[in-house]
Amino acid sequence: MSAGFATGPAAQASVPVPRTAAAARRGGTLRAGRGRRGLSVRVEGRGLAVCAGLLAALVAVAALSLATGDYPLSVPDVLRTLVGRGEPADEFIVVGLRLPRVVTALLVGLALGMAGAVFQLVTRNPLGSPDVIGFTSGAVTGALVVLLVLGGGSTATALGALSGGALTAALVYLLAARGGVQGYRLILVGIGLSAVLQAANEYLLTRARLEEAQAAQVWILGSLNGRGWEQALPLGAGLAVLVPVALLAGRSLTMLDLGDDAARALGVDVDRTRLLVLAVAVAMTALAAVAAGPIAFVALAAPQVARRLTGAVGAGLVAAGLTGALLLLVSDFAAQRVFAPTQLPVGVMTGAVGGLYMAYLLLTQWRRGRG
Amino acid sequence: MPTSTSAPPPAAAPATRGGPPTGRRRLARPAVLLLALALLVVAAVLSLAVGSREVPLGTVVEALRGGAAGSQDALVVRELRVPRTLLGIVVGVALGLSGALMQALTRNPLADPGLLGVNSGAAAAMVTAVGVLGLTSRLQLVWAAMLGAAVVAVVVYLLGASGRGGATPVRLALAGTAVSAALYAYTSAQVLLDARTFDRFRFWRVGSLAGHDVAVFWQMLPFFAVGTALALTQARALNALALGEDSGRALGAHLTRTRVLTALAVTLLCGAATAAAGPIAFVGLAVPHLVRALTGPDQRWVLPLSCVAAPTLLLLGDVLGRVVVRPGELEVSIVTALLGAPVLVALVRRRRLAQL
């Protein structure tokens, strides 16, 4: 196995803005393996820098989240506790209570950001998100049926959401499939099915007793309150399988962005790739929804924000995932602290943080004439 | 890949250059419009006659003429069903038109009339009016929602239009999404922190034509009228815009003017509809897709037909909602989604798709 780093002007066909020669020279190609079957990943300077910056920000916010709260700790104390040399009381607070919540937020954000990027690429629509395939409305319906009709607990709710979402996604895919799924048809079928499910959701919410409806509303918004290792660990295990698959498929996905015919000409099995990445993205969304509920807006905003930060076109799955993780971590920090002691569901804050930041980003970038 | 139905199908008879693709479609479009109009009339009559109290058609006509003054039937028709039917018609027209305009403006099939932030603005104003200001009267809430919708639509448009290229489709869509998300957060927080607001809000959010005073109809009518007139004048320019910015400009379309006027029409129409009846999302989103599957992408047909088909769907949904769970009612938005979605899915599966 030989790995080499070759710099040189790498051709990237889907760049809409003319690039300067200097910008092109900053890119490079990372190769592993020999011959045509080897693996090569195009690495771009600015993308790498942005990802590094996102990672640094993630670590900073995570440290802050671990240190603050009703029982404030200093950051060195937190670090000492994390490596196993802290006080027992500190250890209970940091490792037992705060760390699983931070890890869950990170992973949920990562999953949603990557899933959103996949959906936006497959549908070739900047408004694309797992909502498009009806997963979210189906999950809400499943959860509402369990919460309001059957009266189940939190495990049953998660299970109901999972089956509702998965059933809906499968149904949308089957209804939209006509010898391969085309993005446009997928969107329209998704709209139709989502509308039916949303009608059912509204019906359930208006017919329920007020207190029950309010509890259900908290679940719909998505919350990380009281999440522990029992949520974080399965989520982490699932993502450990799904993320590599998504990253591998992401390379063909970038070529899908050129259009079906061009991608076929480049040797991509268009229909199989699409089915594979959609399945992976839906599975990621499902894991996130089981852990925290259907948190709005992360899947939609993270890829758009990441794209504007990196200036790259195409997949950018890593950047989108990291942006999603940061967005959720910051939102959860705000949800816990801004209205303390009232603990808002994190789903309230993702809209505020993400929406305002996206508006700011759009405004400043458009002023500079980019976009 | 089908890109547009206006491409002649291979088996079609040789079409004359520049004319509509097939003779069949050219004949069909006026027929479709007439049929839709007839359906709308039927739906309106049904809406006057059917409900938890069945009123014979003869009595309906008599009541409309001002006769049968003392009877209970006449009272129900004049005081309850006439305002409800009138409101259903204008709200339907507004939703259908604003949906078609929004999809044409952003060239995005996912664009619903609320994308400019109209619905989220109305919702935010609604919870503020109930939770913070303590307003309760229905008319006050209607005006609060209208005000919120208008303010937010202006903010979204300005945000989308800042920068060099003007309000391009993607920028508008993203600006609308960003602002809506922030407002959604505000609305959710208000609703979570106050049970009374949540109770009011959950019923408002469903969207319903029931229980409105005729005053709501009269006070919102100017918005509907101006919005409709404005919308119908934009068909030609939107057709040119559909070819892309450069081709549109080359064809003589005035990009900025078309965008501003279209956005204004959407705000007036969707704002008034949401203020009067709550956010009835599906009608505005789906009707233009249904219509486009029948007529092709020409806005000169899509807009008028949406204008007729949407109120038909809304009124039929409303009538059905009064009948299915008698003596209770099912909200119109729920019924329209249940009615319209299977039709949409079936059309999408069968037809060659007319894309935007």
HADDOCK unambig.tbl for C-alpha pairs under 7 A between the chains (distance, minus, plus):
assign (segid A and resid 176 and name CA) (segid B and resid 349 and name CA) 6.82 0.50 0.50
assign (segid A and resid 185 and name CA) (segid B and resid 348 and name CA) 6.59 0.50 0.50
assign (segid A and resid 189 and name CA) (segid B and resid 345 and name CA) 5.38 0.50 0.50
assign (segid A and resid 192 and name CA) (segid B and resid 341 and name CA) 4.49 0.50 0.50
assign (segid A and resid 192 and name CA) (segid B and resid 344 and name CA) 6.32 0.50 0.50
assign (segid A and resid 192 and name CA) (segid B and resid 345 and name CA) 6.21 0.50 0.50
assign (segid A and resid 193 and name CA) (segid B and resid 341 and name CA) 6.48 0.50 0.50
assign (segid A and resid 195 and name CA) (segid B and resid 282 and name CA) 6.24 0.50 0.50
assign (segid A and resid 195 and name CA) (segid B and resid 337 and name CA) 5.62 0.50 0.50
assign (segid A and resid 195 and name CA) (segid B and resid 341 and name CA) 6.84 0.50 0.50
assign (segid A and resid 196 and name CA) (segid B and resid 337 and name CA) 5.34 0.50 0.50
assign (segid A and resid 196 and name CA) (segid B and resid 338 and name CA) 5.46 0.50 0.50
assign (segid A and resid 196 and name CA) (segid B and resid 341 and name CA) 6.56 0.50 0.50
assign (segid A and resid 199 and name CA) (segid B and resid 334 and name CA) 4.66 0.50 0.50
assign (segid A and resid 199 and name CA) (segid B and resid 337 and name CA) 6.49 0.50 0.50
assign (segid A and resid 202 and name CA) (segid B and resid 206 and name CA) 6.01 0.50 0.50
assign (segid A and resid 206 and name CA) (segid B and resid 202 and name CA) 6.32 0.50 0.50
assign (segid A and resid 206 and name CA) (segid B and resid 203 and name CA) 6.29 0.50 0.50
assign (segid A and resid 210 and name CA) (segid B and resid 199 and name CA) 6.73 0.50 0.50
assign (segid A and resid 297 and name CA) (segid B and resid 181 and name CA) 6.95 0.50 0.50
assign (segid A and resid 348 and name CA) (segid B and resid 185 and name CA) 4.58 0.50 0.50
assign (segid A and resid 348 and name CA) (segid B and resid 188 and name CA) 6.20 0.50 0.50
assign (segid A and resid 348 and name CA) (segid B and resid 189 and name CA) 6.46 0.50 0.50
assign (segid A and resid 349 and name CA) (segid B and resid 185 and name CA) 6.18 0.50 0.50
assign (segid A and resid 351 and name CA) (segid B and resid 181 and name CA) 4.55 0.50 0.50
assign (segid A and resid 351 and name CA) (segid B and resid 182 and name CA) 4.96 0.50 0.50
assign (segid A and resid 351 and name CA) (segid B and resid 184 and name CA) 6.61 0.50 0.50
assign (segid A and resid 351 and name CA) (segid B and resid 185 and name CA) 5.21 0.50 0.50
assign (segid A and resid 352 and name CA) (segid B and resid 181 and name CA) 6.44 0.50 0.50
assign (segid A and resid 352 and name CA) (segid B and resid 182 and name CA) 4.15 0.50 0.50
assign (segid A and resid 352 and name CA) (segid B and resid 185 and name CA) 5.38 0.50 0.50
assign (segid A and resid 355 and name CA) (segid B and resid 178 and name CA) 4.19 0.50 0.50
assign (segid A and resid 355 and name CA) (segid B and resid 179 and name CA) 5.93 0.50 0.50
assign (segid A and resid 355 and name CA) (segid B and resid 181 and name CA) 5.23 0.50 0.50
assign (segid A and resid 355 and name CA) (segid B and resid 182 and name CA) 4.90 0.50 0.50
assign (segid A and resid 356 and name CA) (segid B and resid 178 and name CA) 6.68 0.50 0.50
assign (segid A and resid 356 and name CA) (segid B and resid 182 and name CA) 6.22 0.50 0.50
assign (segid A and resid 358 and name CA) (segid B and resid 178 and name CA) 6.05 0.50 0.50
assign (segid A and resid 359 and name CA) (segid B and resid 175 and name CA) 6.37 0.50 0.50
assign (segid A and resid 359 and name CA) (segid B and resid 178 and name CA) 5.78 0.50 0.50
assign (segid A and resid 359 and name CA) (segid B and resid 179 and name CA) 7.00 0.50 0.50
assign (segid A and resid 363 and name CA) (segid B and resid 159 and name CA) 6.61 0.50 0.50
assign (segid A and resid 363 and name CA) (segid B and resid 162 and name CA) 6.75 0.50 0.50
assign (segid A and resid 366 and name CA) (segid B and resid 162 and name CA) 6.48 0.50 0.50
assign (segid A and resid 366 and name CA) (segid B and resid 163 and name CA) 4.35 0.50 0.50
assign (segid A and resid 366 and name CA) (segid B and resid 164 and name CA) 6.79 0.50 0.50
assign (segid A and resid 367 and name CA) (segid B and resid 162 and name CA) 6.68 0.50 0.50
assign (segid A and resid 367 and name CA) (segid B and resid 163 and name CA) 4.45 0.50 0.50
assign (segid A and resid 367 and name CA) (segid B and resid 164 and name CA) 6.91 0.50 0.50
assign (segid A and resid 369 and name CA) (segid B and resid 163 and name CA) 5.73 0.50 0.50
assign (segid A and resid 369 and name CA) (segid B and resid 164 and name CA) 5.33 0.50 0.50
